[in-house]
Amino acid sequence: MIIIGELINASRKTVASAIEAQDAQAIKTLARDQFEAGAQFIDVNAGVFLDKEREYLGWVVRMVQSEVKAPCCIDSPDPKAIEEALNVHQGIAMVNSISLEKQRHDMILPLVAGTDLKVVALCMSDQGMPQTCDERLSIADRLINDLVKANIKLENIFVDLLVQPIGVKNTFGLEFLKSVKEIMTRYPGAHTVCGLSNISFGLPERKLLNQTFMIMALTQGLDAAVINPLDKRMMACIVSSEALMGKDNFCQNYLRAYRNNRLL
């Protein structure tokens, strides 16, 4: 499971304050904590700042990579901010994201074409958010084909099939799970990713729902997620599920987690 640490996001008030104050140590600590907890990518987002986002996003990338040897998942609604952050990023970043929204699609595709960048393909179009499995697959098929034609390797594509709250519609969880299975079957080598906590939005005991949904998604083939790696129970759910599903040779990861007191 590829873990993308979600905590350096300016939508969180403490993070926004740290970015605005240029509090390098606060950002570095969040990067270090997530990396040591198992995150392979560190998500960076400064989207709330609008006029200063491009400046701040590059600064956050530099602070993260001065602290940990991990690539960033560069997360922004502004393609120009992504481009500027890529200019200071060391190594192979993940770009979050390209979609079928025409303006975004046409700006992001030339930016990633022919590179080794990891690319999140977000199942969103100018018609809005898909609700059914078929709607998701229609968008995903077009995005994957566009990216492959632009010389992006299939293994560098992370399809975000959009988790939506079950509190809004009770079929949203099932439709997402069906979509994951279909993509992983149709496109061997590609990845599926999501912001999993959206599933529980507006409901009580969100952690319980998130953890349960993670296990369900893993059984359908989900292999990457934007989550809080400091949630020990969530991380324990992942490592134990992978052991039970035969994805952990000789249970090495499970045993390592046990020795490190991470199966709480």
C-alpha positions as CSV (number, residue, x, y, z in Angstrom):
1,M,0.0,0.0,0.0
2,I,1.3,3.4,-1.0
3,I,0.7,5.9,1.8
4,I,0.5,9.6,0.9
5,G,0.6,11.6,4.1
6,E,-2.2,14.2,4.2
7,L,-1.3,16.4,7.1
8,I,0.6,19.3,5.4
9,N,-2.6,20.9,4.0
10,A,-3.3,24.6,4.5
11,S,-7.0,23.8,4.9
12,R,-5.9,22.8,8.4
13,K,-5.7,26.0,10.5
14,T,-2.5,25.1,12.3
15,V,-0.8,24.3,9.0
16,A,-2.0,27.5,7.4
17,S,-0.7,29.5,10.3
18,A,2.7,27.7,10.1
19,I,3.0,28.4,6.4
20,E,2.0,32.0,6.7
21,A,4.5,32.5,9.5
22,Q,7.1,30.6,7.5
23,D,7.5,28.3,10.6
24,A,10.0,25.9,9.0
25,Q,10.2,23.7,12.1
26,A,6.5,23.1,12.2
27,I,6.4,21.9,8.6
28,K,9.5,19.8,9.0
29,T,8.1,18.1,12.1
30,L,4.9,17.2,10.3
31,A,7.0,15.8,7.4
32,R,9.2,13.8,9.7
33,D,6.4,12.4,11.8
34,Q,4.5,11.2,8.7
35,F,7.6,9.7,7.0
36,E,8.6,7.8,10.1
37,A,5.0,6.5,10.5
38,G,5.2,5.0,7.0
39,A,4.3,7.6,4.4
40,Q,6.1,7.2,1.1
41,F,4.9,10.5,-0.3
42,I,4.2,13.7,1.6
43,D,1.2,15.7,0.3
44,V,1.7,19.4,0.2
45,N,-1.1,21.9,-0.3
46,A,-1.2,25.7,0.1
47,G,-4.4,26.3,-1.8
48,V,-6.1,28.5,0.7
49,F,-3.7,31.4,0.1
50,L,-4.7,32.1,-3.5
51,D,-2.4,35.0,-4.5
52,K,0.5,33.6,-2.5
53,E,0.0,30.0,-3.2
54,R,2.8,29.7,-5.8
55,E,5.3,31.2,-3.4
56,Y,4.2,29.2,-0.4
57,L,3.9,25.9,-2.2
58,G,7.5,26.0,-3.3
59,W,8.6,26.9,0.2
60,V,6.7,24.0,1.7
61,V,8.3,21.6,-0.8
62,R,11.7,22.8,0.1
63,M,11.1,22.5,3.8
64,V,9.7,19.0,3.5
65,Q,12.6,17.7,1.4
66,S,15.2,19.4,3.6
67,E,13.9,17.2,6.4
68,V,13.0,13.8,4.8
69,K,14.2,11.9,1.8
70,A,10.7,11.5,0.4
71,P,9.0,12.8,-2.7
72,C,6.0,15.2,-2.5
73,C,2.6,14.8,-3.8
74,I,2.1,18.4,-5.1
75,D,-1.6,19.2,-4.6
76,S,-3.0,22.4,-6.0
77,P,-6.0,23.6,-8.1
78,D,-3.5,26.0,-9.9
79,P,-1.5,24.3,-12.6
80,K,1.0,27.2,-12.5
81,A,1.6,26.6,-8.8
82,I,2.2,22.9,-9.5
83,E,4.7,23.8,-12.2
84,E,6.6,26.2,-10.0
85,A,6.7,23.6,-7.2
86,L,8.1,21.0,-9.6
87,N,10.9,23.4,-10.4
88,V,12.2,23.2,-6.8
89,H,11.3,19.6,-6.1
90,Q,14.1,17.0,-5.9
91,G,13.5,13.6,-7.4
92,I,10.3,12.3,-8.9
93,A,7.2,14.0,-7.6
94,M,3.5,13.1,-7.8
95,V,1.2,15.6,-9.5
96,N,-2.2,16.0,-8.0
97,S,-4.0,16.1,-10.3
98,I,-5.2,16.0,-13.9
99,S,-8.9,15.7,-14.7
100,L,-11.2,15.8,-17.7
101,E,-12.1,19.4,-16.9
102,K,-10.9,21.0,-20.1
103,Q,-8.9,23.9,-18.8
104,R,-7.1,21.8,-16.2
105,H,-6.6,18.9,-18.6
106,D,-5.1,21.1,-21.2
107,M,-2.7,22.8,-18.8
108,I,-1.5,19.7,-16.9
109,L,-1.1,17.3,-19.8
110,P,1.8,19.2,-21.4
111,L,3.4,19.6,-18.0
112,V,3.6,15.9,-17.3
113,A,3.9,14.5,-20.9
114,G,7.0,12.4,-21.5
115,T,8.2,12.6,-17.9
116,D,8.6,10.0,-15.1
117,L,6.3,12.0,-12.8
118,K,3.6,10.2,-10.9
119,V,0.2,11.6,-12.0
120,V,-3.1,11.5,-10.1
121,A,-5.9,11.1,-12.7
122,L,-8.9,12.6,-11.0
123,C,-12.3,11.3,-12.2
124,M,-13.9,14.7,-12.6
125,S,-15.2,16.3,-15.8
126,D,-16.9,19.5,-16.8
127,Q,-20.1,17.7,-16.1
128,G,-19.2,17.4,-12.4
129,M,-18.6,14.6,-10.1
130,P,-19.5,11.1,-11.2
131,Q,-21.9,9.1,-9.0
132,T,-21.9,5.6,-10.5
133,C,-19.2,3.1,-11.4
134,D,-20.0,3.5,-15.1
135,E,-19.6,7.2,-15.0
136,R,-16.3,6.9,-13.2
137,L,-15.0,4.3,-15.6
138,S,-15.9,6.5,-18.6
139,I,-13.8,9.3,-17.3
140,A,-11.0,7.1,-16.1
141,D,-10.7,5.4,-19.5
142,R,-10.3,8.7,-21.3
143,L,-7.8,10.0,-18.8
144,I,-5.6,6.9,-18.8
145,N,-5.6,6.8,-22.6
146,D,-4.7,10.5,-22.8
147,L,-1.8,10.0,-20.4
148,V,-0.5,6.9,-22.1
149,K,-0.6,8.7,-25.5
150,A,1.5,11.5,-23.8
151,N,4.1,8.9,-22.9
152,I,3.2,8.5,-19.3
153,K,3.9,5.0,-18.1
154,L,0.9,3.1,-16.9
155,E,2.6,2.3,-13.6
156,N,2.9,6.1,-13.0
157,I,-0.8,6.7,-13.2
158,F,-2.8,6.8,-10.0
159,V,-6.6,6.9,-10.7
160,D,-8.6,8.8,-8.1
161,L,-12.1,7.4,-8.4
162,L,-13.5,10.0,-6.0
163,V,-14.8,8.8,-2.7
164,Q,-18.1,10.6,-1.8
165,P,-19.9,10.7,1.5
166,I,-22.3,7.8,2.2
167,G,-24.2,10.3,4.4
168,V,-25.3,12.0,1.1
169,K,-26.2,8.8,-0.8
170,N,-26.0,5.3,0.5
171,T,-24.7,3.8,-2.7
172,F,-21.6,6.0,-3.0
173,G,-19.4,3.6,-1.1
174,L,-20.4,0.6,-3.2
175,E,-20.0,2.4,-6.5
176,F,-16.5,3.5,-5.5
177,L,-15.5,-0.1,-4.5
178,K,-16.9,-1.5,-7.8
179,S,-14.9,1.2,-9.7
180,V,-11.6,0.2,-8.0
181,K,-12.0,-3.4,-8.9
182,E,-12.8,-2.6,-12.5
183,I,-9.8,-0.3,-13.0
184,M,-7.4,-2.7,-11.4
185,T,-8.8,-5.4,-13.7
186,R,-8.8,-3.4,-16.9
187,Y,-5.4,-1.7,-16.4
188,P,-2.9,-4.1,-14.8
189,G,0.0,-2.0,-13.6
190,A,-1.9,1.2,-13.0
191,H,-2.8,2.3,-9.4
192,T,-5.9,3.5,-7.7
193,V,-5.8,6.2,-5.1
194,C,-8.3,8.1,-3.0
195,G,-8.9,10.6,-0.2
196,L,-10.5,7.9,1.8
197,S,-11.9,10.0,4.7
198,N,-14.5,11.6,2.5
199,I,-16.6,8.5,2.9
200,S,-17.5,9.4,6.5
201,F,-18.1,13.2,6.1
202,G,-20.9,14.5,8.3
203,L,-21.2,11.3,10.3
204,P,-20.2,10.4,13.9
205,E,-17.3,8.0,14.7
206,R,-15.6,8.9,11.4
207,K,-12.4,6.9,12.2
208,L,-14.4,3.7,12.6
209,L,-16.0,4.2,9.2
210,N,-12.7,5.2,7.6
211,Q,-10.9,2.2,8.9
212,T,-13.6,-0.2,7.9
213,F,-13.8,1.3,4.4
214,M,-10.1,1.0,4.0
215,I,-10.2,-2.7,4.6
216,M,-13.1,-3.1,2.1
217,A,-11.2,-1.0,-0.5
218,L,-8.0,-3.0,-0.1
219,T,-9.9,-6.2,-0.9
220,Q,-11.0,-4.6,-4.2
221,G,-7.5,-3.7,-5.1
222,L,-6.9,-0.2,-3.9
223,D,-3.2,0.3,-3.6
224,A,-2.7,3.9,-2.6
225,A,-4.4,6.4,-0.3
226,V,-4.1,9.9,1.0
227,I,-4.5,9.4,4.7
228,N,-3.2,10.4,8.1
229,P,-0.3,8.0,8.7
230,L,-0.3,9.0,12.4
231,D,-3.6,7.2,12.8
232,K,-2.1,4.0,14.3
233,R,-5.3,2.0,14.1
234,M,-5.7,2.9,10.4
235,M,-2.1,1.8,9.7
236,A,-2.6,-1.3,11.7
237,C,-5.7,-2.1,9.6
238,I,-3.7,-1.7,6.4
239,V,-0.8,-3.9,7.5
240,S,-3.0,-6.6,8.9
241,S,-5.2,-6.7,5.9
242,E,-2.3,-7.0,3.5
243,A,-0.9,-9.9,5.6
244,L,-4.3,-11.7,5.4
245,M,-4.6,-11.1,1.7
246,G,-1.3,-12.7,0.9
247,K,0.4,-9.4,0.0
248,D,3.0,-9.6,2.8
249,N,5.6,-12.3,2.2
250,F,6.1,-14.4,5.4
251,C,4.2,-11.6,7.2
252,Q,7.4,-9.5,7.4
253,N,5.7,-6.2,7.4
254,Y,3.1,-7.3,10.0
255,L,5.9,-8.7,12.3
256,R,7.9,-5.5,11.9
257,A,4.9,-3.4,12.8
258,Y,4.4,-5.6,15.9
259,R,8.0,-5.2,17.0
260,N,7.7,-1.5,16.6
261,N,4.5,-1.4,18.7
262,R,2.3,-0.3,15.8
263,L,-0.4,-2.9,16.1
264,L,-2.5,-1.0,18.6
